[in-house]
C-alpha cells in the first residue's frame, strides 16, 4: 500500500540516525555541522580600545588647547595615565589609556603648533564632545560565558570567525554522510562509453545524483551501472554496504527484469515504504540494511532527480545532525497557468525569480532538460487540477544562488 508524502517524510525522520562524530581543525570544518556547544572564554574586545585614529582626551577639555606628548599604537602595552590639559595620540585598535573619556578623530581637531618629530605639539579640541565617543568597550561584541554556537549549527565562514576569535583550533563535528550510488539497467551506458544500438541510453541519473549529493555536502562513491541480473545487482550492493546511504535508480517497478526489491530483500532490507502517492516517482522506496539506509528511486531521470530533492535531501538532513534539518518553503506567486491531473501529489519543477514561480512547460518523468533550467519546485495538492497565474504557491529551493541576469538596484529606499 502506498504511503502519503507526509507519511514518507515521517518514516525518514523517525528511522534515520545522526552520523557519528570526529574532530577537525577549524580550517577544515567549513560546512560541517558542529557537535558541541561553544562557550566564549574571552571578552571581545579583550580591552577598551580606540575605534578611530585620533586623540584620547578628557570631556572637561572640550574647546580647549591641549598638549600631545606621544602616540599609542595598536599592540602597545601602555601604562600612561591621561590627565587634564593633555591628549594622547592613538591609533585604531590601540588600548585606551587610563583616564581617557573619549576619542576625538584627528580630522576634528586643529593643530596649533607642531614639529618635525610630531611630538610635544598642541591641538584645539572641538567644543561639543560626547562621553565614551569612538571607544570600543571591553566585551561589547562577545562576553566571557556567552553561548556562541550550539550543537547542530552549521559552520560557515562567519561561524568559523567566532571560533577563531576565541583561539579555538579544533572543533567536534558530525561526519558528513557517506553515499554510494549506482543505477541499474542493461540498456544503460556511461557517458564515457559509446552508445552503439538504438535500445541503449546514457546513464544520466548516476552522475546527476553524485553531483547533487556532493553539492549537499555528502562524500560520494559511484559504484557503477548494474545489469538487470540478480548476480550483478548483488555484486553492486555488496560493494555499497559500508556506506551510510545507498541510492539506486531503476528496477523498482514491476517489470520482469526489475530485480532491485528482490536483491535488497535477500540482504535483509527492512522496508519502511515502497510506494508513495506522488507523481512522478510512485515506486520510490526507503529502507535499511543493518546500519545502512537505502533509497531506491525510479529510473526515469526527472522522476529520480525530483524525488531525490524531496526524499534524498531529507535523509541527508536527518543524518547531518543539523538543528535546521527540515525542508522549508518560500512563498511566491504563480507566473503562468498550469493544468494537471488531480489524484496524486505532484512535484513540479520551475524557476523562481524572487517574486514569481514559472512552472516548466515540459515535465514528463523521462526528461532530463527540465531540472537544468529550474532552481526550485512546488508540491501540488492531490486535489488540485489547475493553478492560475497569480495564485500563491510554496516553492522549495533546489540549489540556487540568488543572483540576476540584470544589474539590480540593491538599496532599500
Phi, psi and omega in degrees: 000135182285145176262162174282167177300316180298316179296320180299315179293324176298318177300317181298312184284337177286320191258336182286133182257151175293149178289165178284181190249161169205168180247133182231150166297147184296336178293341181251007189262005182303131177075002174281160175265126184288142184246026178203154169285147177243120181251133180294135176248358181223141170291150174222118355297155181283350179204160174299131180216166185280135176269357184218158162282122183183220184227133173279125186220174174262144178298326183291348181267013180306129179077000184265164172267127183234156183261135179251122185258327184200182184235141172253124179259159174302130181098347177287141176257074187275137176252016181300143175246122182277134179238168180299152180068012177235155173221153176238125175292138187217143181259157180305130179091350181286150181293134180290129180288155177300136179095346179289136181246343176191167176246132174255121179302147183305321184289347179267006181244162175240130180277126179273312180216147182212178176209172184299326181283347181055040173231158180052049176246172184242148177225156174257128181272153175298158180282330183258103178244154183233129181304134176070010181298133176063028174247124173275119186277146178304125176080008182289337177270303180227134176253143175308124181102348176297144171277114184271317180218149178246151176308128182103353176282150178270136181270100172256182188306317187279342170285325176294329173303318179299316180298314181296326181295340180256007180071026179275123183261331182228150184218146179274129183225164170280137176297145176287144181301140174260119186243136171247137185232133166211151176254156177235142180152118181295341181278353188272138173237146176285160184295341179265005176254171179262132171276116189255340183231160183296335184274357183266149181226154172283141177282098179268338185293312186297311178299323181293314182290325176299312180296319182292319177297321178293322176299328181271006172096005180277158172262123194239135169247129174266115186276336179126197178243123182270140174284162179280069175214150181300317185295315183290322177295319178297322179298315180293319181295320179300325182286346186254355190287353176271009181268166171281328183215133173251129176242125176237158172230141178091157174076020183249007178265214187240022179289165182296333183256014180268092188260000188302312182296320180296316182293313180296325176295325180292342176266009176082027181294130172270118184265124178270324168202149179230005174209143178231137178286078185209155171220138353283165170105030182305318184283016177302135187232140177228131180202195186209133172243108186055241181263007183255128178269154187229132172235109176264117181255158177297164180278335179297130189302312181293319179299317181296312185290317183288327176287328173299319181303323182275307187268316181296316180295324178296322177296314180297321178294320179295327178285336195291335187085002184289143171295317179271076189256002181253144176297147181230163184239163174237132178284137180212171175256140177292132183272329184227155174293148178213127177257146177206168178270126179286168176124325175224150175296139187243133173266120185235115178282158178185193185236126178258123183259010182105340179231312185240158177245122178255115181289145176296135178289329178250126180208038177291147186303330184272001184279156176246342187281329187302315183289337179292338179248013181247153174233006183193176176208165175235154174252117185262133180304147178296346181272347185273136172239353181204134172238125182262156178303134181099343176295146177281135179229159177254112181264148173248120180297145173266284177198092183224142166271131189276074180246177184225152174286341181248155177283109188264156171284117186264359188265137172277118184261000000 
